[in-house]
Amino acid sequence: MENELQRKYGISRAPIREAFRILEKERLVVTIPRKGTFIRKVTKKDVDENFPLRAILEGLAARMAVPNLKQHDFNKLKVLLDRMIEAAEKNHVKCYHKYHTEFHNTFINRCNNETLVGILDDLRLQAIWFRFSYLKVLKSSRYVIDVHKKILDHFMKRDADATEALVKDHILTAYKTFRENIQ
């Protein structure tokens, strides 16, 4: 409720309403007139619409990034992968997701296609609640880490076909897992 947030944070209604408007635009909340703003529930339809599209587009971004990646990008991807491993070993879910997201953002941004980057930003933002609503994620972290090692290897070999296929398969595997566990 807006009144509660005003009191809690000592701010006016304008920034609260603007924040709700942004969150609603990003499909993270839903506003019901005269009732309030609520966190949007994740449905199977949401998962079915998001993941397959992301798989194709993120695979394409990986393919397009292959010729653009430089040694410093490979170094950054390796560091992020090492941090994912460390976070998984320590069971730090938030850190694990942070480094996983940064790993993907690194190659997505190197595709050098602003339209594709923007579309993927939107799709990945919509999927953020999937990751945090599915707490078994670290149980599958060994698989995810192994996949990311292979993705990095394919990037370093400049193998666009294999990289695209592996990124697509990685997201479709996550899709299957989330689909099975969204109840």
Residue frames relative to the residue before (quaternion, step in Angstrom):
aa qw qx qy qz dx dy dz
M 1.0000 0.0000 0.0000 0.0000 0.00 0.00 0.00
E 0.5667 -0.6367 0.4106 0.3239 3.55 -0.97 0.91
N 0.6474 0.5401 -0.3300 0.4246 3.59 0.92 -0.90
E 0.6499 0.5162 -0.3145 0.4607 3.57 0.98 -0.83
L 0.6685 0.4939 -0.2960 0.4707 3.57 0.96 -0.86
Q 0.6013 0.5549 -0.3552 0.4521 3.59 1.06 -0.72
R 0.6876 0.4740 -0.2785 0.4744 3.56 0.85 -1.00
K 0.6774 0.5229 -0.3000 0.4215 3.57 0.84 -0.99
Y 0.8038 0.2908 -0.1303 0.5024 3.58 0.89 -0.96
G 0.3941 -0.7534 0.4562 0.2626 3.59 1.28 -0.06
I 0.5358 0.5972 -0.4195 0.4246 3.58 0.98 0.86
S 0.5845 -0.5799 0.4345 0.3651 3.55 -1.28 0.28
R 0.6829 -0.4961 0.3526 0.4040 3.56 -1.31 0.13
A 0.5707 0.6408 -0.3837 0.3414 3.61 1.04 -0.73
P 0.7211 0.4121 -0.2951 0.4724 3.68 0.67 -0.88
I 0.5991 0.5491 -0.3617 0.4569 3.59 1.12 -0.57
R 0.6752 0.4841 -0.2926 0.4735 3.57 0.88 -0.91
E 0.6346 0.5194 -0.3293 0.4680 3.59 1.03 -0.76
A 0.6400 0.5137 -0.3232 0.4713 3.59 0.98 -0.83
F 0.6540 0.5029 -0.3123 0.4709 3.60 0.92 -0.86
R 0.6316 0.5364 -0.3317 0.4508 3.58 1.01 -0.82
I 0.6604 0.4980 -0.2985 0.4763 3.58 0.96 -0.89
L 0.6737 0.4923 -0.2972 0.4642 3.59 0.89 -0.92
E 0.6413 0.5061 -0.3269 0.4752 3.59 1.06 -0.69
K 0.6257 0.5330 -0.3319 0.4628 3.58 1.01 -0.79
E 0.7073 0.4332 -0.2446 0.5022 3.57 1.07 -0.78
R 0.4515 -0.7397 0.3967 0.3028 3.56 1.36 0.23
L 0.4305 0.6925 -0.4666 0.3427 3.57 1.10 0.73
V 0.7730 0.1519 -0.1014 0.6075 3.58 1.24 -0.47
V 0.2194 -0.7318 0.6230 0.1678 3.53 -1.34 0.24
T 0.2304 -0.7688 0.5841 0.1211 3.57 -0.96 0.92
I 0.1281 -0.7646 0.6299 0.0468 3.52 -0.89 1.04
P 0.4709 -0.7059 0.4458 0.2851 3.60 -0.53 1.17
R 0.8578 0.0947 -0.1388 0.4857 3.55 -1.06 0.98
K 0.6728 0.4469 -0.3176 0.4967 3.61 1.22 0.30
G 0.6124 -0.5603 0.3595 0.4264 3.57 0.98 -0.76
T 0.4869 -0.6165 0.5290 0.3210 3.50 -1.38 -0.17
F 0.0848 -0.8211 0.5637 -0.0283 3.52 -0.82 1.08
I 0.5577 -0.5657 0.4793 0.3732 3.54 -1.21 0.54
R 0.4506 -0.7068 0.4888 0.2419 3.53 -0.87 1.03
K 0.3934 -0.7106 0.5334 0.2362 3.56 -0.90 0.90
V 0.4074 -0.6938 0.5437 0.2390 3.53 -1.05 0.81
T 0.1243 -0.7938 0.5933 0.0492 3.55 -0.90 0.96
K 0.6464 -0.4918 0.3985 0.4260 3.54 -1.27 0.24
K 0.6003 0.5650 -0.3513 0.4439 3.57 1.09 -0.72
D 0.6221 0.5381 -0.3371 0.4579 3.60 1.00 -0.82
V 0.6738 0.4934 -0.2828 0.4717 3.54 0.90 -1.00
D 0.6760 0.5107 -0.2865 0.4474 3.58 0.93 -0.96
E 0.6937 0.4601 -0.2835 0.4762 3.59 1.06 -0.64
N 0.7099 0.4927 -0.2663 0.4270 3.58 1.01 -0.77
F 0.7413 0.4838 -0.2707 0.3784 3.57 0.50 -1.18
P 0.6836 0.4694 -0.3380 0.4451 3.67 0.71 -0.82
L 0.6407 0.5133 -0.3219 0.4716 3.59 1.02 -0.76
R 0.6478 0.5110 -0.3087 0.4733 3.58 0.96 -0.87
A 0.6231 0.5543 -0.3477 0.4286 3.58 0.95 -0.83
I 0.6892 0.4769 -0.2808 0.4676 3.57 0.85 -0.96
L 0.7250 0.4531 -0.2542 0.4522 3.57 0.80 -1.02
E 0.6646 0.4791 -0.3176 0.4774 3.59 0.99 -0.72
G 0.5882 0.5439 -0.3567 0.4807 3.57 1.14 -0.58
L 0.6425 0.5165 -0.3072 0.4754 3.57 1.00 -0.87
A 0.6428 0.5163 -0.3221 0.4653 3.59 0.95 -0.85
A 0.6318 0.5240 -0.3316 0.4651 3.59 1.00 -0.79
R 0.6377 0.5263 -0.3167 0.4647 3.58 0.95 -0.92
M 0.7050 0.4720 -0.2652 0.4581 3.57 0.85 -1.00
A 0.6402 0.5421 -0.3228 0.4382 3.59 1.15 -0.59
V 0.5060 0.6995 -0.4142 0.2881 3.60 1.09 -0.70
P 0.7550 0.3759 -0.2665 0.4666 3.67 0.62 -0.88
N 0.6728 0.5262 -0.2896 0.4320 3.60 1.22 -0.36
L 0.5651 0.6220 -0.3865 0.3799 3.59 1.20 -0.39
K 0.1953 -0.7702 0.6023 0.0762 3.53 -1.00 0.97
Q 0.7271 -0.4272 0.2985 0.4469 3.58 -1.28 0.16
H 0.6535 0.5078 -0.3360 0.4497 3.61 0.94 -0.76
D 0.6012 0.5356 -0.3590 0.4721 3.62 1.15 -0.51
F 0.6397 0.5114 -0.3224 0.4747 3.59 0.98 -0.84
N 0.6400 0.5227 -0.3189 0.4642 3.58 0.99 -0.85
K 0.6563 0.5068 -0.3073 0.4669 3.58 0.96 -0.88
L 0.6492 0.5112 -0.3186 0.4644 3.60 0.92 -0.88
K 0.6421 0.5204 -0.3207 0.4627 3.60 1.01 -0.80
V 0.6482 0.5080 -0.3140 0.4725 3.59 0.94 -0.86
L 0.6630 0.5000 -0.3069 0.4650 3.59 0.91 -0.88
L 0.6310 0.5211 -0.3234 0.4751 3.56 1.02 -0.77
D 0.6449 0.5110 -0.3171 0.4716 3.61 0.95 -0.84
R 0.6647 0.4933 -0.3022 0.4727 3.59 1.01 -0.79
M 0.5908 0.5447 -0.3621 0.4725 3.60 1.11 -0.62
I 0.6515 0.5187 -0.3084 0.4597 3.57 0.93 -0.94
E 0.6680 0.5018 -0.2965 0.4627 3.57 0.88 -0.96
A 0.6643 0.5006 -0.3049 0.4639 3.60 0.90 -0.89
A 0.6400 0.5171 -0.3240 0.4668 3.59 1.00 -0.80
E 0.6539 0.5201 -0.3115 0.4525 3.58 0.95 -0.88
K 0.7298 0.3995 -0.2220 0.5084 3.58 1.09 -0.74
N 0.4082 -0.7388 0.4397 0.3069 3.57 1.36 0.01
H 0.3660 0.7098 -0.5022 0.3318 3.58 1.05 0.84
V 0.2579 -0.8257 0.4850 0.1285 3.55 0.13 1.35
K 0.6783 0.4981 -0.3100 0.4424 3.61 0.81 -0.96
C 0.6624 0.4898 -0.3099 0.4746 3.60 0.92 -0.85
Y 0.6167 0.5553 -0.3378 0.4442 3.55 0.98 -0.87
H 0.6903 0.4715 -0.2754 0.4747 3.59 0.86 -0.99
K 0.6119 0.5579 -0.3477 0.4397 3.58 1.02 -0.77
Y 0.7181 0.4398 -0.2572 0.4742 3.59 0.80 -1.00
H 0.5975 0.5488 -0.3508 0.4678 3.57 1.11 -0.68
T 0.6648 0.4975 -0.2929 0.4740 3.59 0.92 -0.94
E 0.6614 0.5018 -0.3094 0.4636 3.60 0.93 -0.87
F 0.5873 0.5658 -0.3651 0.4490 3.60 1.06 -0.71
H 0.7064 0.4504 -0.2601 0.4801 3.57 0.81 -1.04
N 0.6353 0.5371 -0.3349 0.4425 3.60 0.95 -0.82
T 0.6045 0.5820 -0.3560 0.4112 3.57 1.03 -0.76
F 0.7550 0.3584 -0.2414 0.4933 3.61 0.71 -0.92
I 0.5808 0.5663 -0.3923 0.4336 3.61 1.07 -0.59
N 0.6857 0.4831 -0.2899 0.4608 3.59 0.88 -0.90
R 0.6680 0.4977 -0.3044 0.4620 3.60 1.14 -0.54
C 0.4718 0.6480 -0.4690 0.3709 3.61 1.21 0.09
N 0.2820 -0.8162 0.4591 0.2086 3.56 1.35 -0.35
N 0.5643 0.5281 -0.4144 0.4806 3.56 1.05 0.82
E 0.3284 -0.8004 0.4694 0.1766 3.58 -0.13 1.32
T 0.6241 0.5365 -0.3464 0.4503 3.60 1.02 -0.70
L 0.6743 0.4837 -0.2891 0.4772 3.57 0.88 -0.94
V 0.6329 0.5230 -0.3326 0.4640 3.60 0.95 -0.82
G 0.6668 0.5115 -0.3009 0.4509 3.61 0.92 -0.88
I 0.6519 0.5016 -0.3118 0.4756 3.57 0.94 -0.88
L 0.6795 0.4817 -0.2937 0.4689 3.59 0.90 -0.88
D 0.5878 0.5543 -0.3724 0.4567 3.61 1.05 -0.65
D 0.6703 0.4956 -0.2934 0.4680 3.58 0.92 -0.92
L 0.6821 0.4861 -0.2910 0.4623 3.59 0.85 -0.94
R 0.6784 0.4817 -0.2947 0.4700 3.57 0.96 -0.84
L 0.6142 0.5301 -0.3494 0.4687 3.60 1.09 -0.61
Q 0.6383 0.5198 -0.3238 0.4664 3.57 0.98 -0.84
A 0.7051 0.4730 -0.2620 0.4588 3.58 1.05 -0.72
I 0.4298 0.7338 -0.4579 0.2590 3.59 1.22 -0.15
W 0.6655 0.5059 -0.3225 0.4441 3.58 0.96 -0.76
F 0.5344 0.6044 -0.4196 0.4159 3.61 1.15 -0.39
R 0.6843 0.5060 -0.2907 0.4372 3.54 0.85 -1.02
F 0.7527 0.3966 -0.2229 0.4759 3.56 0.87 -0.91
S 0.6439 0.4853 -0.3432 0.4817 3.58 1.20 -0.15
Y 0.6996 0.3955 -0.2449 0.5424 3.56 1.28 -0.16
L 0.1379 -0.8694 0.4731 0.0360 3.55 0.13 1.34
K 0.5466 0.6148 -0.4094 0.3944 3.61 1.22 -0.04
V 0.3583 0.8017 -0.4440 0.1785 3.55 1.31 -0.10
L 0.6872 0.4810 -0.3167 0.4428 3.61 0.87 -0.78
K 0.5455 0.5916 -0.4090 0.4303 3.58 1.19 -0.30
S 0.7301 0.3664 -0.2258 0.5308 3.59 1.15 -0.54
S 0.3701 0.7737 -0.4635 0.2226 3.58 1.27 0.12
R 0.5808 0.5802 -0.3893 0.4177 3.63 1.04 -0.62
Y 0.6423 0.5080 -0.3104 0.4827 3.58 0.98 -0.89
V 0.6784 0.5010 -0.2967 0.4480 3.58 0.82 -1.03
I 0.6531 0.5071 -0.3154 0.4657 3.58 0.92 -0.84
D 0.6426 0.5147 -0.3239 0.4661 3.59 0.95 -0.82
V 0.6395 0.5153 -0.3224 0.4707 3.59 0.98 -0.81
H 0.6780 0.4890 -0.3033 0.4573 3.59 0.90 -0.86
K 0.5858 0.5442 -0.3695 0.4734 3.59 1.11 -0.57
K 0.6715 0.4879 -0.2919 0.4753 3.58 0.96 -0.87
I 0.6156 0.5344 -0.3486 0.4626 3.59 1.02 -0.78
L 0.6583 0.4999 -0.3079 0.4712 3.58 0.87 -0.94
D 0.6379 0.5308 -0.3220 0.4557 3.59 0.96 -0.86
H 0.6730 0.4869 -0.2957 0.4718 3.61 0.92 -0.89
F 0.6072 0.5330 -0.3537 0.4713 3.59 1.06 -0.71
M 0.6945 0.4887 -0.2811 0.4470 3.57 0.83 -1.00
K 0.6670 0.4636 -0.2936 0.5040 3.59 1.16 -0.56
R 0.3654 -0.7475 0.4660 0.3008 3.59 1.36 -0.16
D 0.3766 0.7194 -0.4838 0.3266 3.57 1.08 0.79
A 0.2333 -0.8275 0.5005 0.1017 3.56 0.12 1.35
D 0.6490 0.5304 -0.3241 0.4386 3.61 0.92 -0.87
A 0.7045 0.4607 -0.2655 0.4700 3.57 0.80 -1.05
T 0.6372 0.5283 -0.3314 0.4528 3.60 0.99 -0.79
E 0.6565 0.5076 -0.3102 0.4638 3.56 0.87 -0.95
A 0.6762 0.5015 -0.2939 0.4527 3.59 0.85 -0.97
L 0.6848 0.4906 -0.2925 0.4526 3.58 0.91 -0.88
V 0.6377 0.5071 -0.3316 0.4757 3.62 0.96 -0.80
K 0.6443 0.5150 -0.3172 0.4681 3.58 0.93 -0.90
D 0.6746 0.4910 -0.2946 0.4659 3.60 0.86 -0.95
H 0.6103 0.5629 -0.3386 0.4428 3.60 1.03 -0.81
I 0.7048 0.4443 -0.2676 0.4840 3.59 0.87 -0.92
L 0.6437 0.5063 -0.3295 0.4699 3.60 1.02 -0.68
T 0.6087 0.5227 -0.3504 0.4832 3.61 1.12 -0.57
A 0.6328 0.5042 -0.3254 0.4894 3.59 1.00 -0.79
Y 0.6064 0.5622 -0.3340 0.4523 3.57 1.05 -0.81
K 0.6670 0.5000 -0.2993 0.4642 3.55 0.85 -0.98
T 0.6609 0.5122 -0.3023 0.4577 3.58 0.94 -0.90
F 0.6799 0.4718 -0.2952 0.4774 3.58 0.84 -0.92
R 0.6252 0.5530 -0.3285 0.4420 3.58 1.00 -0.84
E 0.6776 0.4953 -0.2828 0.4642 3.57 0.98 -0.88
N 0.7790 0.3794 -0.1734 0.4681 3.58 1.05 -0.72
I 0.5552 0.5913 -0.4202 0.4069 3.62 1.18 0.04
Q 0.1180 0.7848 -0.5906 0.1460 3.54 -0.37 1.25
